[in-house]
Amino acid sequence: MTDVQLQVENVAVNVAVGDTARALLKNINLSVKPGEFVTVLGANGAGKSTLFNAITGDVPVAGGRITLAGHDITDEQPERRARLIARVFQDPKMGTAPRMTVAENLLLASRRGKRLSLGSRQLNARLAEFKTLAAQTGNGLDQALNKPTEELSGGQRQALSLLMATMTQPELLLLDEHTAALDPHTSKAIMTLTQAIVSRENLTCLMITHQLEDALAYGNRMIVLKDGQIAFDYDAEAKAKLTRADLLEYFG
Ligand SMILES: Nc1ncnc2c1ncn2[C@@H]1O[C@H](COP(=O)(O)OP(=O)(O)OP(=O)(O)O)[C@@H](O)[C@H]1O
């Protein structure tokens, strides 16, 4: 195992605005160790989602190199990178196929990067496993395995998205404000589930959040983006000393 899981070297992202190029990311350098859980903070427009998009290949980089688990993925298509990288979005509707049942969604996710086969025999063979997996959410998902996901609550659907994102142990988990659309109680439950899965599977994880309490409470490293650059990078020890008041200063 290498001691660096994700290496972002001199990554720049530009977009054309009219006749001029605007820099969204300016020579970002970030080195993340295996099992690190990094919270990502920054004001609106700082470049957080653009950083995720550069890592997943959803925006082209103007320069630099991205390496994941020893593979140079800089020139790989997003579909290929998706075998290694899982992402959970803010909108619970983004992570699941709405007309398919919970169990079918889980079967699909378990086949990530492999040949797809969705027969009822394959499904039935894995129902007990999926029930155990869904039970850990504590929100009744295990009782809803045969329901289309469009009938689930936002919290259940986001819990399912999280299970689907992590069940094949991705090399990198990207959480893109994944609790922002949920009420405080549900958001807490999803964060507790997130923490449990990330620790148990020893996942390398980046989590964008605007919830300062969550940014402080979770993870063992924090970066703050400002104007397309990493303005602050706190290791576990420095992060543990930070307060909400310190963070508010960055956004003041
Ligand atoms: N395709 C694009 N073309 C032009 N500008 C873009 C494009 N994508 C993003 N931007 C701009 O780039 C900047 C960074 O956007 P980004 O979504 O990365 O910010 P963010 O830190 O994730 O913000 P938020 O907290 O609001 O989600 C913003 O000013 C945004 O408007």
Ligand as a Chemical Component Dictionary entry (heavy atoms), coordinates in Angstrom:
data_LIG
# 
_chem_comp.id                   LIG 
_chem_comp.type                 NON-POLYMER 
_chem_comp.pdbx_formal_charge   0 
_chem_comp.three_letter_code    LIG 
# 
loop_
_chem_comp_atom.comp_id 
_chem_comp_atom.atom_id 
_chem_comp_atom.alt_atom_id 
_chem_comp_atom.type_symbol 
_chem_comp_atom.charge 
_chem_comp_atom.model_Cartn_x 
_chem_comp_atom.model_Cartn_y 
_chem_comp_atom.model_Cartn_z 
_chem_comp_atom.pdbx_ordinal 
LIG N1  N1  N 0 -18.959 25.624 -16.009 1  
LIG C1  C1  C 0 -18.766 26.794 -15.406 2  
LIG N2  N2  N 0 -18.671 27.939 -16.125 3  
LIG C2  C2  C 0 -18.457 29.110 -15.525 4  
LIG N3  N3  N 0 -18.319 29.267 -14.215 5  
LIG C3  C3  C 0 -18.418 28.182 -13.451 6  
LIG C4  C4  C 0 -18.641 26.888 -13.994 7  
LIG N4  N4  N 0 -18.681 25.992 -12.978 8  
LIG C5  C5  C 0 -18.502 26.696 -11.852 9  
LIG N5  N5  N 0 -18.343 28.005 -12.137 10 
LIG C6  C6  C 0 -18.057 29.062 -11.170 11 
LIG O1  O1  O 0 -16.887 28.684 -10.493 12 
LIG C7  C7  C 0 -16.894 29.101 -9.156  13 
LIG C8  C8  C 0 -16.655 27.932 -8.260  14 
LIG O2  O2  O 0 -17.795 27.065 -8.296  15 
LIG P1  P1  P 0 -17.949 25.796 -7.352  16 
LIG O3  O3  O 0 -19.271 25.199 -7.658  17 
LIG O4  O4  O 0 -16.750 24.948 -7.462  18 
LIG O5  O5  O 0 -17.959 26.491 -5.919  19 
LIG P2  P2  P 0 -18.312 25.840 -4.510  20 
LIG O6  O6  O 0 -17.178 26.206 -3.611  21 
LIG O7  O7  O 0 -18.612 24.408 -4.654  22 
LIG O8  O8  O 0 -19.577 26.677 -4.119  23 
LIG P3  P3  P 0 -20.948 26.305 -3.343  24 
LIG O9  O9  O 0 -20.618 26.312 -1.899  25 
LIG O10 O10 O 0 -21.848 27.412 -3.726  26 
LIG O11 O11 O 0 -21.412 24.963 -3.850  27 
LIG C9  C9  C 0 -18.262 29.777 -8.944  28 
LIG O12 O12 O 0 -18.086 31.168 -9.048  29 
LIG C10 C10 C 0 -19.094 29.227 -10.073 30 
LIG O13 O13 O 0 -20.089 30.139 -10.449 31 
# 
loop_
_chem_comp_bond.comp_id 
_chem_comp_bond.atom_id_1 
_chem_comp_bond.atom_id_2 
_chem_comp_bond.value_order 
_chem_comp_bond.pdbx_ordinal 
LIG N1  C1  SING 1  
LIG C1  N2  SING 2  
LIG C1  C4  DOUB 3  
LIG N2  C2  DOUB 4  
LIG C2  N3  SING 5  
LIG N3  C3  DOUB 6  
LIG C3  C4  SING 7  
LIG C3  N5  SING 8  
LIG C4  N4  SING 9  
LIG N4  C5  DOUB 10 
LIG C5  N5  SING 11 
LIG N5  C6  SING 12 
LIG C6  O1  SING 13 
LIG C6  C10 SING 14 
LIG O1  C7  SING 15 
LIG C7  C8  SING 16 
LIG C7  C9  SING 17 
LIG C8  O2  SING 18 
LIG O2  P1  SING 19 
LIG P1  O3  DOUB 20 
LIG P1  O4  SING 21 
LIG P1  O5  SING 22 
LIG O5  P2  SING 23 
LIG P2  O6  DOUB 24 
LIG P2  O7  SING 25 
LIG P2  O8  SING 26 
LIG O8  P3  SING 27 
LIG P3  O9  DOUB 28 
LIG P3  O10 SING 29 
LIG P3  O11 SING 30 
LIG C9  O12 SING 31 
LIG C9  C10 SING 32 
LIG C10 O13 SING 33 
# 
